Amino acid sequence: MNKLIEFVKVFLAALGKWASFAYLLRFAILLWLFAPVLCLLNMVSATLTSGILVSEVWEQYLCVSFFLVSAACSALVLARIALIYGPERLDLLTAPDDCRPPALKNLLVNDNGKREFLALLISQLPNLFVFGYLIYFGKNQGVALTQILLGLAIGALLACIFWWNANAWYYNAQASGFSVGSQPVPGAIAWTGAGYYGHVAYVESVSGGMVTVSEMNYNGNWNRVTSRTVSASSFRYIY
């Protein structure tokens, strides 16, 4: 009986940690599911969402495609932030199991860069369904296939170019063979995916668990070089 009680306690504790971590991922999950849910609702009742899903010219499909790809990239960044800082947020840094699912941890926060393009591909999987539905539904509404495909293609391309900025530095560096990690050293590039564009800075010095960085365009200081000292865990680092 004592073993059973102990097992139940351990199980409930683990379940609570998983629930807490799922809570941290809620915004990423919502972004990934928003567009597919609209499509499913339109299948049930076209009067509910048809005004959102039906475009008439390629420029409108461009805007829709840009939003879809950008939203998926945003969800990927949010998921990575949650996985990187989740253990600290949940006070699990010293726990044997920090609650991060091994598959997601290896995919999104590994330091070898081998799965960067796989992560990007997986983040766009919901859009394959949405794009397919947009093509199917648009054709049934009398929209020319060339208009649909042209708009979707250009919008996706523009979104990829737009997102090739600071929020992708860390993982692009991995994919390019640079060493990355969580320990700061002077001369390294400090990176965070926080914010809409992400942010990078230059590591000037390290003291204990604190790091001093120099940077531009932080906190409204446009075109000005500023410095600050923050917790080393505020960034990931490119060496």
N, C-alpha and C positions, 0 to 999 in steps of 0.2 A: 504493500500500500504506500509506503514512504517513497519507494522508487517511482510509482505512478504519479504521486503528487509532485515530486521533483521534476519529472518529465513534463507534466502539464505546465509547471511554472516556467521551465526553460522554453517550452513551445510558445507560450503566451508572450514571453519577453521577446522572443525572436519575431513573432508575428507583429508585435507593436513596433519594433524597429523597422520592419519592412513597410508597415503602413506609414510610418513617419517619412521614410525615404520616398515612397510613392507620392506623398504629399508634396515633397520638394520638386518632383517632376511634373506636377499637375499642369503648369503652363505649357510645357513642351508637348505634353500629350494632347492638350486642347488645341494647340496650333496644328498638330498633325492630323487631328480628326475633324476639324471644323469643316473643311471643304468636302471630304467624303460624306459627312453627315448631311450636308446640304443636297448633295446628289441623291442620296438615299431618300431624303424627304421629298425631293422632286419626283422620284419614281412613285411614291405613294400618293402625292397630291401635287400636280404640276402647278396649280394655282398659287401654292405657297411660296415657291422659290423660283419659278420660271423667269421672273423679271430679273433675277440675279444671274441665272445661268445662261440665258439666251442673249447672244450678241449678234449684231447684224453685219459688222464690217471688221476687217482684219485688225484695225487699231484697237477695237474693243477687246478682241481676243488677246492682243499684245498685253494690254493692261491686266487682264485676268491671269495670263500666264506669268507675268512678272510678279504679281502678288503671290501666286501659288508657290513658285520656286523660292521666293524670298521668305515666305512664311515657313517653309520646310527648313531652310537654312537657319532661320531664327530659332526654330524648335531644336535643331541640332546644337546650336550654341548654348541654349538654355539647359539642355540635357547635360552637356559637358560641364557647364558651371556647377550644376547640381551634383554631378558625380565627383568633381574635383573637390568641392568644398563641403559636400554633404557630411562626411565623417566629422569635420570640425564643427559644423552647425549642430549636429546631433550628439556632440561630445563622445564620439566613438573612436578618437584617434588612437587610443591605447587598447582598444578592444581587439581580441583575436580575429573577429569577423566584423568588418565595418559596415555590413549590410549591403554593400554594393554587389549586385549580381555579377558573378565572374565574367559572363559573356559580355555584358555592357561595359564593365570596367576594362576588359581587354580591348574592346572595340573603340571606346571613346576616350579613355584616359591613359592608354599605354604610352610608353616613351620610346618606342622604336619606329613609329611612323609607317608600319607595314599595312595598316588597315584604314588609312585615311580615305582613299577613294571608295573603299567598301562602305565606310560610314556615310559618305556623301550619297552614294547610290541608295543605301537603305533609307536615308532620310527623305528621298524623293519617291519611294515606292507608293505612298498614298496618292501622289500626283499622277502616277500611271493610270490608276483607276479613274481619277477625275478628268484627265485629258481624254481618255477613251470615251467617257460619258459625254463630255463637251462635244466631241466630234460626232458621236451618235445622235445626240439630242439636237445639235445645230443642223445636221443634215435633214433630220425629220421636220425641222422648222423652216426648211427651204434655204438655208444659208449655203453658199457655194463652198465646196470642200477646200478649194485653194485659199479662200479667205480665212478659213479656220486654221489650216495648217501653217500658213504664212504668219498669222498673228501669234499662234502658240510658239512657233520656232523662234521668232525674233524676241518675244517676251522672255522666253527661257534663257536665250543667249545674253540679253541685257542684264538679267538678274544674276547670272553667273559672273559677269564682268563686275557688276556692282558689288557683289559679295567677296570679290577677291581683294580684300583690304585687311585692316589690322586684326579683325576677329579671326582671320584664317592664318595669321603668321605662324603661330605655334605649330599647327598641324602641317602647314606647307613646309615648314622648316624640317619637320620629321621626315616628310616624304622626299625631301631633297637631300637627306643624309646628314643633317646637322644634329648634334647632340642636344638633348633637351632634358629637363628635369625640374624638380621642386626645390633644389638647393641653390641659393644665390651665390654668385662669385663676382668680384669686381670686373667690369668689362662685358658682362653678359647683357643680353637683351631681356628686359622684364616684360612679360605679356599678360594681359587679362582679356577675357572675352566679354567682360561686363560692358553694358551700354549697347547702343545700336550698332556702332562701328567697331567696338573693341578698342584697345589702347595698348601702346608699347612705350617703353621708357628705357633709359640706359642706367645700368647699375654702377653707381659711383663707389660705394663702400658698403661693407657688411659688418654689423656689430651684434653678436649674439643672435637673437631672433628678429632683429630689425635690419632693414635695408634702406639705404639712401639712394634715390634715383633722381636723375634729371630728365626733363621731358618738355614737350611743347603741347599747346592746345589743351591743357588739362584744366577742368573746372572754369572754363570761360576765358582762360588766358591765351587768347588766339595770337599766334605768331610771336610768342614770348617763351623763352626758356626759363623754367622754374624747377625747383627741387623740393623734395619732401622726404620724410623718413616715416616708413610704415612697417607693419608686420611683414616678415618675409613670406608668409603664407598668402599675402594678398596677390601674389603673382605666380606664374610659372615662368621658366627661364630657358632661353635659347643660348647655347654656348658657341 
